[in-house]
Amino acid sequence: MSTFVQVEPFAERRYGGVGRCKCSFWLAVAHDVVGVLVMSAGVFGGLVIHDLFIYGGGIIIFLSLIWWVFWYSGNIDVPPEELEDDVGLIKLKERGLGRAVRRMSDRFTSRIRNSFRKNGFSVGASNRPTISGTQVSLSTICDFTLPSSSKGLTRETLAI
C-alpha cells in the first residue's frame, strides 16, 4: 500500500514597490536629489565659488552609489537549493578533490607545528610561537646626543 503526498511548490515572497531594502533605496534617491540640487546651484547660481558646488554635487552623487549597491544586493533572491552549503551540508562533488586537499593541508600544518616543538618553540595562549629560556640582545642607536645621556650605542640583554 502506498500513500501519495502532494507537495506544494515553493512560493517566492513578492515585494511590491521598491523591494526589501526601502531605507537604502530612499537614502540613495535623497543623495541623488541633493547632489543634483548642489550641482545645479553651482552651474546656474552665479556664485563666486561655483566650482566647489559643482564638484561637491558630483561627489554626493558618486557617494549615492554606495546606497544603490546596498539596495541592489539586498534585493538579490537566492534559491534555497543554493543556500544548502551555508548551513553546513556538504556537496557530493566536493568529496574527492576537497578531501585530498584537506588531508595535504593538515599534514603540512602538522609538520610545521611539530618543527616548532622540536626547536624549542612553544605555542602560547595567543597562538604565537614564543622562545623560552633564551636571551635576546637589543640594540638602540642614537644619532643625536641627549643632554642627560652621552651614550651613542646601548646594549641590554633581555631574558624572555
C-alpha positions as CSV (number, residue, x, y, z in Angstrom):
1,M,0.0,0.0,0.0
2,S,1.5,3.3,-1.0
3,T,0.4,6.8,0.1
4,F,0.6,9.8,-2.2
5,V,1.8,13.0,-0.7
6,Q,1.1,16.3,-2.5
7,V,3.9,18.8,-2.2
8,E,3.2,22.4,-2.6
9,P,5.8,24.3,-4.8
10,F,7.9,26.8,-3.0
11,A,6.3,30.2,-3.5
12,E,8.6,33.2,-3.6
13,R,7.6,36.1,-1.5
14,R,6.8,39.1,-3.7
15,Y,7.8,42.5,-2.6
16,G,5.9,45.4,-4.1
17,G,7.3,48.8,-4.9
18,V,11.0,49.3,-4.3
19,G,11.8,45.8,-2.8
20,R,13.0,44.7,0.6
21,C,15.6,47.4,1.3
22,K,13.4,50.5,1.3
23,C,15.8,52.5,3.6
24,S,18.7,52.1,1.2
25,F,16.6,53.0,-1.7
26,W,15.3,56.2,-0.2
27,L,18.8,57.2,1.0
28,A,20.1,56.7,-2.5
29,V,17.3,58.8,-4.0
30,A,17.9,61.5,-1.4
31,H,21.6,61.6,-2.1
32,D,20.9,61.8,-5.8
33,V,18.4,64.7,-5.4
34,V,20.7,66.6,-3.0
35,G,23.7,66.1,-5.4
36,V,21.7,67.4,-8.4
37,L,20.5,70.4,-6.4
38,V,24.0,71.3,-5.2
39,M,25.4,70.8,-8.7
40,S,22.6,72.9,-10.2
41,A,23.3,75.7,-7.7
42,G,26.9,75.6,-8.8
43,V,26.1,75.7,-12.5
44,F,23.1,78.2,-12.5
45,G,23.6,80.0,-9.2
46,G,26.1,82.6,-10.4
47,L,28.2,82.1,-7.3
48,V,31.8,83.0,-6.9
49,I,32.7,79.5,-5.6
50,H,30.6,77.7,-8.3
51,D,33.3,75.1,-8.9
52,L,33.0,74.0,-5.2
53,F,29.3,73.3,-5.7
54,I,29.8,71.5,-8.9
55,Y,32.4,69.2,-7.5
56,G,30.5,68.8,-4.2
57,G,27.4,67.8,-6.1
58,G,29.3,65.3,-8.2
59,I,30.9,63.8,-5.0
60,I,27.4,63.5,-3.4
61,I,26.0,61.7,-6.4
62,F,29.1,59.4,-6.5
63,L,28.6,58.5,-2.8
64,S,24.9,57.7,-3.5
65,L,26.3,54.7,-5.5
66,I,27.0,53.1,-2.1
67,W,23.3,53.1,-1.2
68,W,22.4,51.8,-4.7
69,V,24.7,48.9,-4.2
70,F,23.2,48.1,-0.8
71,W,19.7,48.3,-2.3
72,Y,20.6,46.1,-5.2
73,S,22.5,43.5,-3.2
74,G,19.7,43.3,-0.6
75,N,17.1,42.5,-3.3
76,I,19.0,39.6,-4.8
77,D,16.9,36.4,-4.4
78,V,18.9,33.2,-3.8
79,P,17.0,29.9,-4.2
80,P,17.1,27.7,-1.1
81,E,18.9,25.0,-3.1
82,E,22.0,27.2,-3.3
83,L,21.9,28.1,0.4
84,E,22.4,24.5,1.5
85,D,26.2,24.9,1.7
86,D,25.8,27.9,4.1
87,V,24.2,25.7,6.8
88,G,26.9,23.0,6.8
89,L,25.7,20.5,4.3
90,I,28.4,19.0,2.1
91,K,28.0,18.8,-1.7
92,L,28.6,15.4,-3.2
93,K,31.1,16.7,-5.8
94,E,33.5,18.0,-3.1
95,R,34.2,14.6,-1.7
96,G,37.2,13.6,-3.9
97,L,39.4,16.6,-4.5
98,G,38.3,18.5,-1.5
99,R,39.2,15.7,0.9
100,A,42.6,15.2,-0.8
101,V,43.4,18.9,-0.4
102,R,42.2,18.9,3.2
103,R,44.5,15.9,4.1
104,M,47.5,17.5,2.4
105,S,46.9,20.8,4.2
106,D,46.5,19.0,7.6
107,R,49.8,17.1,7.0
108,F,51.6,20.3,6.1
109,T,50.5,22.3,9.1
110,S,51.2,19.4,11.4
111,R,54.8,19.2,10.1
112,I,55.2,22.9,10.7
113,R,53.7,22.6,14.2
114,N,56.0,19.7,15.1
115,S,59.1,21.5,13.8
116,F,58.3,24.4,16.2
117,R,58.0,21.9,19.1
118,K,61.4,20.2,18.2
119,N,63.3,23.5,18.0
120,G,62.2,24.7,21.5
121,F,59.4,27.0,20.4
122,S,56.1,26.7,22.2
123,V,52.8,27.9,21.1
124,G,51.4,30.3,23.8
125,A,47.8,31.2,24.6
126,S,47.8,33.8,21.8
127,N,48.8,31.2,19.2
128,R,52.1,32.9,18.5
129,P,55.3,31.0,18.8
130,T,57.4,32.1,21.8
131,I,61.0,31.5,22.6
132,S,61.5,30.0,26.0
133,G,64.7,30.1,28.0
134,T,66.9,32.2,25.6
135,Q,68.4,35.6,25.9
136,V,67.9,38.3,23.3
137,S,70.1,41.4,22.9
138,L,68.5,44.6,22.0
139,S,70.5,47.5,20.4
140,T,69.5,51.1,20.2
141,I,71.4,53.5,18.0
142,C,71.1,57.3,18.6
143,D,72.5,59.7,16.0
144,F,72.0,62.7,18.3
145,T,73.2,63.4,21.8
146,L,70.8,63.9,24.6
147,P,71.7,66.3,27.4
148,S,71.1,63.7,30.1
149,S,73.0,60.8,28.4
150,S,76.1,60.7,26.2
151,K,75.7,57.1,25.1
152,G,75.6,56.5,21.4
153,L,75.0,52.8,21.5
154,T,73.2,50.9,24.2
155,R,73.2,47.1,24.5
156,E,71.0,45.5,27.0
157,T,70.1,41.8,27.4
158,L,66.6,40.8,27.8
159,A,65.6,37.3,29.1
160,I,62.3,36.0,27.9
